[in-house]
């Protein structure tokens, strides 16, 4: 048994400081390039339930983008005033922003998403970018009564807890 421990110690000493590196071809496959298309959005107001909000989406390719298709998709709880969910352009010149103005109405108190997807070709190679625009409605939108601390006759705080079971009797 001591020979085995000596062998493991010798092996550990020999391999100390030796790092294992992935082959270069594997590293190049794990890096995902990003299409040279900048996308930004701006909400012109805070989202509120059943109130339309204007969203400006800016799309700016770094170089000329050909055979362009822009697709807008909304979660079920969002209604947007688009006649068509997509636009097509023969070309978008590089360095010149394209601005889309969308009217979006949140219809649910939830975390909702409006997605904008741009695809096209640069130098004959397909390129695409996507942008997810969040609409978070919920706790800050719900009107809740402020918490009020109650004190007993001696000045101690009364902690009220919800019932673990449903009470008997009818609600009036």
C-alpha positions in Angstrom: 0.0 0.0 0.0 2.9 2.4 0.7 4.3 1.8 -2.8 0.9 2.8 -4.2 0.9 6.0 -2.1 4.5 6.8 -3.2 3.6 6.3 -6.8 0.5 8.7 -6.5 2.7 11.2 -4.8 5.4 10.9 -7.5 2.7 11.3 -10.3 1.2 14.4 -8.5 4.7 16.0 -8.2 5.4 15.3 -11.9 2.2 16.8 -13.2 2.1 19.8 -10.8 1.8 23.0 -12.7 1.0 21.3 -16.0 -2.2 22.8 -17.4 -4.6 21.1 -19.8 -5.6 23.3 -22.7 -8.2 22.7 -25.3 -7.0 22.3 -28.9 -7.1 25.6 -30.8 -9.8 24.2 -33.3 -12.1 23.5 -30.3 -11.7 27.1 -28.9 -12.6 28.6 -32.3 -15.9 26.7 -32.4 -17.0 27.9 -29.0 -16.6 31.6 -29.8 -19.8 32.8 -31.4 -19.5 35.8 -33.7 -22.0 38.6 -33.6 -23.6 40.1 -36.7 -22.5 43.7 -37.3 -26.0 45.0 -36.8 -26.6 47.4 -33.8 -30.0 47.3 -32.3 -31.4 49.6 -29.6 -34.9 50.5 -28.2 -36.4 53.3 -26.3 -39.7 53.3 -24.4 -41.2 56.8 -24.5 -43.2 56.2 -21.3 -43.3 53.7 -18.4 -45.5 50.7 -19.3 -49.0 50.7 -17.7 -51.8 48.3 -18.0 -54.1 49.0 -21.0 -52.2 52.2 -21.8 -50.4 52.4 -25.2 -46.7 53.1 -25.0 -44.5 54.2 -28.0 -41.4 52.1 -28.6 -38.7 53.3 -31.0 -36.5 50.5 -32.3 -33.3 51.6 -34.0 -31.5 49.2 -36.4 -28.1 50.2 -37.7 -26.0 47.8 -39.8 -22.2 48.6 -39.7 -22.0 47.7 -43.4 -24.5 47.4 -46.2 -27.1 44.8 -45.4 -29.0 43.2 -48.3 -32.3 41.2 -48.6 -33.4 42.5 -45.2 -36.3 41.2 -43.3 -37.5 42.6 -39.9 -40.0 40.5 -37.9 -41.8 41.7 -34.8 -43.4 39.2 -32.4 -45.2 39.9 -29.2 -46.2 37.8 -26.2 -50.0 37.2 -25.9 -50.4 39.9 -23.2 -49.1 42.6 -25.6 -51.2 44.2 -28.3 -49.2 46.3 -30.8 -50.6 48.4 -33.5 -48.7 46.9 -36.4 -50.6 46.2 -39.6 -48.0 43.6 -40.6 -45.6 41.7 -38.4 -42.7 42.1 -40.8 -41.0 44.5 -43.2 -38.7 43.7 -46.1 -36.1 46.0 -47.7 -33.8 45.3 -50.6 -30.9 46.9 -48.8 -30.0 49.0 -45.7 -26.9 51.2 -46.1 -24.2 50.7 -43.5 -23.9 53.4 -40.8 -27.4 54.8 -41.5 -29.9 54.0 -38.7 -33.5 52.8 -39.5 -36.0 53.7 -36.9 -39.3 51.8 -36.4 -42.0 53.4 -34.2 -44.3 50.8 -32.6 -47.4 51.4 -30.4 -47.6 48.6 -27.8 -50.3 48.1 -25.2 -49.7 45.8 -22.3 -53.0 43.9 -21.4 -51.7 41.7 -18.5 -50.0 42.4 -15.2 -47.0 40.2 -16.0 -43.5 40.2 -17.4 -44.1 40.5 -21.2 -41.8 40.6 -24.2 -41.8 42.2 -27.6 -39.2 40.7 -29.9 -37.6 42.2 -33.0 -35.6 40.0 -35.3 -33.5 41.4 -38.2 -32.0 39.1 -40.9 -30.2 39.8 -44.1 -27.0 39.2 -46.1 -23.6 40.8 -45.8 -21.3 39.9 -48.7 -23.5 37.0 -49.5 -23.4 35.5 -46.0 -26.6 35.3 -43.9 -26.5 37.5 -40.8 -29.1 38.0 -38.1 -29.7 39.8 -34.7 -32.5 39.8 -32.3 -33.7 42.2 -29.6 -36.1 41.4 -26.7 -37.9 44.4 -25.2 -39.2 43.7 -21.7 -42.5 45.0 -20.3 -42.6 44.4 -16.6 -46.0 45.0 -15.1 -47.1 43.5 -11.8 -46.2 44.3 -8.2 -45.5 48.0 -8.8 -48.7 48.3 -10.9 -51.0 46.6 -8.3 -52.5 48.9 -5.8 -51.9 47.5 -2.4 -53.0 48.9 1.0 -50.1 50.0 3.0 -49.1 47.8 5.9 -50.1 49.2 9.3 -48.6 47.9 12.5 -51.0 47.3 15.3 -50.1 47.5 19.0 -51.7 45.8 22.0 -52.5 47.6 25.3 -49.0 47.1 26.6 -47.4 48.6 23.4 -46.2 45.3 21.9 -46.5 44.7 18.2 -49.3 42.3 17.1 -48.2 40.0 14.3 -51.2 38.8 12.2 -50.8 35.7 10.2 -53.1 34.2 7.6 -55.3 31.3 8.6 -53.9 27.9 7.7 -57.4 26.5 7.1 -60.5 28.0 5.7 -63.0 29.2 8.3 -66.4 27.8 8.7 -69.5 29.8 8.0 -70.7 31.9 5.1 -69.3 35.2 3.9 -71.7 38.0 4.2 
